[in-house]
Amino acid sequence: MSGQDGETLDGIRRRIDALDDEIMRLISERADCAQEVARIKRAADARAEFYRPEREAQVLRRIQAANPGPLNSEEMARLFREIMSACLALEQQLSIAFLGPEGTFTQAAALKHFGHSVNTVPMNAIDEVFREVESGSAHYGVVPVENSTEGVVTHTLDRFMQSPLSICGEVELRIHHHLLSTADALSRVERIYSHQQSLAQCREWLDARLPHAERLSVSSNADAARRASREPGAAAIASEAAAELYGLNVLAANIEDSPDNTTRFLVIGPRSSGPSGNDKTSLLVSARNRPGSLHGLLSPFADNDVSLTRIESRPSHCVNWEYVFFMDIEGHAQDAHVAKALRELKQEAELVKVLGSYPKAVL
Ligand SMILES: C=C(O[C@@H]1C=C(C(=O)O)C=C[C@H]1O)C(=O)O
């Protein structure tokens, strides 16, 4: 660059350098504050909890509301998500067990929720994620719970029946599926590996474009990508992260049938979260075996103006043909109207287990 443009550009770059210095100074000052918070928490309780999901949700919501632009609010909140993650890592290095292997959507969900300064630890199965957190080997865990096109992940719900863990957060992730292969053309694909949920989410695309390729379900999309990287003629349906990790070509991008395909994940830990002002509560409820019992389980919510956002029934696994219900309601178990609804529900139900109250997903 030369002439006036060159000078202007240099001038702006000097301003950017000065702003970067200022941003760095402010981030460092923020990190000092986080360390001071840690000192206070430790002084009050030697086994203090450093991670506070309700506080983090409040910080992110405040940033989104105050964002002046031109960056959009989600982008701004994502930057602050990483700053908080780095500050928290100074207080305590968190380890997060997730449904692996490396490169799964569950890992992407864990990083979206906690930021990149945590240590993510891959587990082979949902049950192992629970066990890792139950034994204290990991601080928290992340597991998938429902997909907007394919419904619930029954394994996760069933595991809550025996687990002492609580839900302390939720993460929503837009899911994009890509067809990945070492091959360079669709016509060379003979076999397609993926998790059964992903195969189902791309069924129409596969019927139209690859009707003759064999579809094989495997334990995860990352496992599918690993196989596709080794077997000529094989492809995988998986994420962009998996393409990078396993060095595969993206033969077709965004092949999911529903454009707003979203998966919801739960964060599990030793205790649920405090109230953040915009929360959800998940419950496990079993009905007394008598006429009208389901109606009896629902009326405490209607009577107290609590909205029920989800209800799923699952076999109880204790007595044949007995069912338990998983319910999500709006509000925190400590909110007065929710607490009252739960007291009334306990009169009606055989069993009510509060699986956790947690902030609604912010990002
Ligand atoms: C600083 C704190 O501890 C952690 C770090 C936070 C942050 O960097 O803003 C927020 C909540 C906690 O996870 C706090 O509790 O305020």
The ligand as an SDF file (V2000), in Angstrom:
LIG
                    3D

 16 16  0  0  0  0  0  0  0  0999 V2000
  -15.2570  -16.0580   38.9520 C   0  0  0  0  0  0  0  0  0  0  0  0
  -16.0780  -17.0100   39.3590 C   0  0  0  0  0  0  0  0  0  0  0  0
  -15.8400  -18.3820   39.1610 O   0  0  0  0  0  0  0  0  0  0  0  0
  -15.9950  -19.0110   37.9070 C   0  0  0  0  0  0  0  0  0  0  0  0
  -15.5850  -18.1600   36.7820 C   0  0  0  0  0  0  0  0  0  0  0  0
  -16.4830  -17.2250   36.2590 C   0  0  0  0  0  0  0  0  0  0  0  0
  -16.0070  -16.0890   35.3940 C   0  0  0  0  0  0  0  0  0  0  0  0
  -14.8790  -16.1080   34.9330 O   0  0  0  0  0  0  0  0  0  0  0  0
  -16.7930  -15.1220   35.2080 O   0  0  0  0  0  0  0  0  0  0  0  0
  -17.8450  -17.3690   36.5560 C   0  0  0  0  0  0  0  0  0  0  0  0
  -18.3340  -18.3890   37.3350 C   0  0  0  0  0  0  0  0  0  0  0  0
  -17.4500  -19.4790   37.8190 C   0  0  0  0  0  0  0  0  0  0  0  0
  -17.5820  -20.5810   36.9550 O   0  0  0  0  0  0  0  0  0  0  0  0
  -17.3550  -16.6840   40.0790 C   0  0  0  0  0  0  0  0  0  0  0  0
  -17.9150  -17.5680   40.7260 O   0  0  0  0  0  0  0  0  0  0  0  0
  -17.7790  -15.5260   39.9910 O   0  0  0  0  0  0  0  0  0  0  0  0
  1  2  2  0
  2  3  1  0
  2 14  1  0
  3  4  1  0
  4  5  1  0
  4 12  1  0
  5  6  2  0
  6  7  1  0
  6 10  1  0
  7  8  2  0
  7  9  1  0
 10 11  2  0
 11 12  1  0
 12 13  1  0
 14 15  2  0
 14 16  1  0
M  END
$$$$
